[in-house]
Amino acid sequence: MSQPPVPPAFPPPPRSEWAKFIAGFGYAFNGLWYALRTQRNARVHAIIATLAIILGIVLHISALEFAMVFVAITGVFIAEMFNTVFELCIDIATPEYHPLAKIAKDVAAGAVLLSALLSIIIGIFIFGPHLLALFQKM
């Protein structure tokens, strides 16, 4: 008795270029969802980003200030997602401990840290004057 065919690991590629283009969005959203679902730091960034957006609404920051907040938020998410990619690739390449793998992972994590620190600095410059003015009114 023969076994049933095994389904492919990935869906067959879409037929038209337009369908391939649209399918690419699905793959991208799968990647975003994977990062949020599996990476604790991505979830922490999402919570902090939400709080920053709410604070921006409450403080009535300008459109340009909101743009800078969104650039900062996106920068941290991009760095976190690349960090995840690097870690997964390194784990595939060398599942056991290797000093160079540790260095690569540490450098990728350092990039996320720098991005997060830049976001904090941007937040201080944007939210600081608004919060100071609010506290002076009290």
VMD Tcl script that draws the C-alpha trace (Angstrom):
set ca {
  {0.00 0.00 0.00}
  {1.50 3.34 -1.02}
  {1.56 6.33 1.27}
  {-0.39 9.47 0.39}
  {1.67 12.30 -1.10}
  {3.24 14.63 1.44}
  {2.02 18.21 1.06}
  {4.76 20.68 0.15}
  {6.42 22.59 2.99}
  {5.56 25.83 1.23}
  {2.47 26.57 -0.83}
  {3.01 26.37 -4.57}
  {4.04 29.71 -6.04}
  {1.20 31.86 -7.33}
  {0.72 31.82 -11.08}
  {0.68 35.50 -12.04}
  {3.13 38.25 -11.11}
  {0.31 40.18 -9.44}
  {-0.61 37.14 -7.34}
  {3.07 36.72 -6.36}
  {3.19 40.37 -5.34}
  {0.05 40.04 -3.20}
  {1.29 36.75 -1.69}
  {4.45 38.56 -0.62}
  {2.40 40.67 1.77}
  {1.07 37.51 3.37}
  {4.61 36.21 3.88}
  {5.66 39.55 5.37}
  {2.73 39.59 7.78}
  {3.58 36.01 8.75}
  {7.08 37.24 9.62}
  {5.74 40.13 11.69}
  {3.36 37.79 13.48}
  {6.14 35.26 14.12}
  {8.31 37.96 15.70}
  {5.50 39.21 17.93}
  {4.42 35.70 18.84}
  {7.84 34.26 19.66}
  {10.10 37.16 20.67}
  {9.54 38.60 24.14}
  {11.46 41.78 23.29}
  {9.28 42.39 20.23}
  {6.21 42.22 22.48}
  {7.84 44.64 24.94}
  {8.58 47.02 22.04}
  {4.95 46.72 20.89}
  {3.67 47.67 24.35}
  {6.06 50.61 24.65}
  {5.20 51.72 21.10}
  {1.50 51.65 21.94}
  {2.11 53.72 25.07}
  {4.18 56.23 23.06}
  {1.39 56.60 20.50}
  {-1.23 57.07 23.23}
  {1.00 59.63 24.95}
  {1.45 61.45 21.65}
  {-2.32 61.63 21.21}
  {-2.86 62.85 24.77}
  {-0.14 65.49 24.47}
  {-1.30 66.59 20.99}
  {2.17 66.30 19.47}
  {2.56 67.62 15.93}
  {2.44 65.55 12.76}
  {6.21 65.91 12.36}
  {6.75 64.76 15.95}
  {4.47 61.76 15.32}
  {6.46 60.97 12.20}
  {9.67 60.89 14.25}
  {8.00 58.67 16.87}
  {6.91 56.25 14.13}
  {10.41 56.25 12.63}
  {11.82 55.39 16.05}
  {9.23 52.65 16.64}
  {9.80 51.14 13.22}
  {13.58 51.29 13.61}
  {13.44 49.26 16.82}
  {11.10 46.68 15.27}
  {13.30 46.33 12.19}
  {16.40 45.87 14.34}
  {14.60 43.32 16.52}
  {13.40 41.37 13.50}
  {16.89 41.30 11.93}
  {18.25 40.17 15.28}
  {15.77 37.29 15.18}
  {16.81 36.42 11.63}
  {20.50 36.42 12.57}
  {19.89 34.27 15.64}
  {17.86 31.71 13.69}
  {20.43 31.54 10.88}
  {23.28 31.13 13.35}
  {21.36 28.40 15.19}
  {20.89 26.53 11.91}
  {24.54 26.93 10.92}
  {26.00 25.94 14.27}
  {23.55 24.38 16.75}
  {26.29 23.87 19.37}
  {28.12 26.66 21.13}
  {30.75 28.47 19.10}
  {32.53 31.65 20.22}
  {32.02 33.34 16.83}
  {28.30 32.50 16.92}
  {28.10 34.16 20.34}
  {29.86 37.26 19.02}
  {27.52 37.45 16.02}
  {24.46 37.15 18.27}
  {25.85 39.73 20.71}
  {26.56 42.21 17.89}
  {23.01 41.77 16.52}
  {21.60 42.31 20.02}
  {23.81 45.40 20.33}
  {22.23 46.82 17.18}
  {18.80 46.43 18.79}
  {20.08 48.12 21.93}
  {21.43 51.08 19.96}
  {18.15 51.42 18.11}
  {16.22 51.34 21.39}
  {18.53 53.93 22.96}
  {18.07 56.21 19.94}
  {14.31 55.81 20.34}
  {14.56 56.85 23.98}
  {16.56 59.94 23.01}
  {14.00 60.81 20.32}
  {11.24 60.30 22.90}
  {12.95 62.64 25.37}
  {13.30 65.36 22.73}
  {9.70 64.98 21.54}
  {7.79 64.25 24.74}
  {10.03 66.16 27.16}
  {8.95 69.71 26.25}
  {5.27 68.68 26.13}
  {5.46 66.97 29.53}
  {7.40 69.90 31.01}
  {4.75 72.36 29.79}
  {2.02 70.12 31.21}
  {3.68 69.92 34.62}
  {4.28 73.68 34.69}
  {0.54 74.25 34.18}
  {-0.25 72.15 37.25}
}
mol new
graphics top color blue
foreach p $ca { graphics top sphere $p radius 0.5 }
foreach p [lrange $ca 0 end-1] q [lrange $ca 1 end] { graphics top cylinder $p $q radius 0.2 }
display resetview
